[in-house]
């Protein structure tokens, strides 16, 4: 009798474990019954990305930079950039102090939401240019024409090993500390000259001032 009881207990335990391991789905397919909708861009069932959803880009021009970024994120765009539309190379450290002048994706265009949106911007008190001003580049090893460009943009255009001297063009002999606030008046070598590792000299004044 004792042997029969032990055998029955063991059978029930094994049967219980077997039942517990079976899928809870009653559809007979053996698959999951989860009704969760896959997130856009999440891997599909075969392990391949499903791709980001597409959405029309709104018109951000004229908005404050911070407001534009908030609105873009609300629309599902999280890859965001901004740049100085005046070509001075300034950083948008405090977005609320800047406004949007241009956007790299035209308003009304439908693009995947993982597309990077880039806003050309200027400070609130500044006037937007007719089109974004490009920062200069020393293409072909020739000295660009830096006159009127920011000293920061001029330095960035030259090879990092270039020896550069910067002088205040006024008679005040001021320190040139924040180079994005200073514009080039004169340069040596002249525009178009071969650089060939030559030292470069600039005279500069602050933006809003007149070169002597």
C-alpha positions in Angstrom: 0.0 0.0 0.0 2.8 2.4 0.9 4.5 1.8 -2.5 1.3 2.6 -4.3 0.9 5.9 -2.4 4.5 7.0 -3.1 4.1 6.1 -6.8 0.9 8.2 -7.1 2.5 11.2 -5.4 5.5 11.0 -7.8 3.1 10.7 -10.8 1.1 13.8 -9.7 4.3 15.8 -9.2 5.6 15.0 -12.6 2.2 15.7 -14.2 2.0 19.0 -12.4 5.4 20.1 -13.7 4.5 19.1 -17.3 1.3 21.1 -17.2 3.2 24.1 -15.8 5.6 24.0 -18.7 2.9 24.2 -21.4 2.1 27.5 -23.1 -0.9 29.4 -21.6 -2.2 30.3 -25.1 -5.5 28.6 -25.9 -5.4 29.3 -29.6 -3.6 26.1 -30.3 -0.8 27.9 -32.2 1.7 27.7 -29.4 2.6 31.4 -29.9 2.4 34.3 -27.5 -1.0 36.0 -26.9 0.6 39.4 -26.2 -1.3 42.2 -27.9 1.4 44.8 -27.6 2.0 46.8 -30.7 5.7 46.8 -31.9 7.4 50.1 -31.4 8.5 51.8 -34.7 12.1 51.1 -35.3 12.1 48.0 -33.0 13.4 44.7 -34.4 10.8 42.7 -36.3 10.0 39.1 -35.6 12.9 38.0 -37.9 15.4 40.1 -36.0 15.5 42.8 -38.7 14.8 46.5 -38.0 11.3 47.5 -39.0 12.4 51.1 -39.8 11.4 54.3 -38.2 7.9 55.8 -38.9 7.7 58.7 -41.3 6.2 62.0 -40.4 5.9 65.5 -42.0 8.3 68.0 -40.7 6.7 71.2 -39.4 7.8 74.8 -40.2 10.3 75.7 -37.4 11.5 79.0 -39.0 10.9 82.0 -36.7 10.5 79.9 -33.6 12.9 80.2 -30.6 15.5 77.5 -30.8 14.4 75.8 -27.6 10.8 75.9 -28.6 11.7 74.4 -32.0 13.6 71.6 -30.4 10.8 70.8 -27.9 8.3 70.8 -30.8 10.5 68.5 -32.9 10.8 66.0 -30.0 7.1 66.1 -29.5 6.7 65.1 -33.1 9.1 62.1 -32.6 12.3 63.7 -33.9 15.1 63.3 -31.4 18.2 63.6 -33.6 18.6 67.4 -33.4 21.4 69.7 -34.3 21.9 73.5 -34.6 24.5 75.8 -36.1 25.3 79.5 -36.3 23.6 80.7 -39.5 26.0 83.7 -39.7 28.9 81.4 -40.1 30.7 82.6 -37.0 31.0 79.2 -35.4 29.3 80.2 -32.2 27.9 77.5 -29.9 24.2 77.6 -29.0 25.0 77.3 -25.3 21.6 78.8 -24.2 19.0 77.7 -26.7 16.4 80.2 -25.5 18.7 83.1 -26.6 18.6 81.9 -30.2 15.9 81.7 -33.0 15.6 79.5 -36.0 16.4 81.0 -39.4 16.6 77.8 -41.5 16.1 74.1 -41.4 17.7 71.3 -43.4 14.4 69.5 -44.1 11.8 71.6 -45.8 8.5 72.1 -43.9 5.9 69.7 -45.0 8.4 67.0 -46.2 7.7 63.5 -44.8 10.9 61.8 -43.5 11.7 59.0 -41.1 11.6 60.2 -37.5 15.2 59.1 -37.0 16.3 61.8 -39.6 18.6 64.4 -38.1 17.1 67.9 -38.1 19.6 70.7 -38.3 18.5 74.3 -37.4 20.4 77.4 -38.7 20.1 80.0 -36.0 21.1 83.5 -34.8 20.7 85.3 -31.5 17.3 86.8 -30.8 18.5 90.4 -31.5 20.1 89.5 -34.8 18.6 89.5 -38.3 18.5 86.2 -40.1 20.6 86.1 -43.3 19.0 85.5 -46.6 20.7 82.1 -46.6 23.1 80.4 -44.2 26.6 81.7 -44.4 29.2 79.0 -44.9 32.3 78.8 -42.8 35.5 79.2 -44.9 37.7 76.3 -45.8 41.3 76.2 -46.9 40.7 74.0 -50.0 43.7 73.1 -52.1 46.2 74.5 -49.6 45.3 78.1 -50.6 44.7 80.9 -48.2 41.0 81.7 -48.1 39.6 85.3 -48.0 38.8 85.7 -44.3 37.9 89.4 -44.4 34.7 89.9 -42.5 34.7 86.3 -41.2 34.9 85.4 -37.5 38.4 84.8 -36.1 37.1 81.5 -34.8 35.9 80.4 -38.2 39.3 81.5 -39.7 41.3 79.4 -37.1 39.0 76.4 -37.7 39.6 76.6 -41.5 43.4 76.4 -41.1 45.4 73.3 -40.3 45.7 72.7 -36.6 49.5 73.0 -36.8 49.4 76.5 -38.3 51.2 79.2 -36.4 48.7 82.0 -36.0 49.1 85.5 -34.6 46.0 87.6 -33.8 46.2 91.4 -33.2 43.6 94.0 -32.3 43.3 96.3 -35.3 42.2 99.2 -33.2 44.7 101.3 -31.1 43.4 99.8 -27.9 45.6 96.7 -28.0 42.7 94.5 -26.5 42.9 90.8 -25.8 41.0 88.7 -28.3 39.4 86.2 -25.9 36.1 85.0 -27.5 37.2 84.7 -31.1 33.7 84.2 -32.4 33.0 87.8 -31.4 35.8 89.2 -33.5 35.9 89.7 -37.3 39.0 89.6 -39.6 40.1 93.0 -41.0 43.5 92.0 -42.6 45.4 88.8 -43.2 48.9 87.7 -44.1 49.4 85.8 -46.5 46.9 87.3 -48.9 43.8 85.4 -50.1 44.8 82.9 -52.7 48.4 82.5 -51.6 49.8 79.0 -51.1 50.0 78.2 -47.4 52.8 75.6 -47.3 52.9 75.7 -43.5 53.6 79.4 -43.4 52.7 81.4 -40.3 49.5 83.4 -40.6 48.8 86.9 -39.1 45.3 88.4 -38.6 44.2 91.9 -37.4 40.6 91.9 -36.0 37.9 94.1 -34.5 34.7 93.1 -32.7 31.6 92.5 -34.8 29.7 95.8 -35.0 32.9 97.8 -35.2 34.5 99.2 -38.4 37.9 98.0 -39.5 40.4 100.9 -39.6 
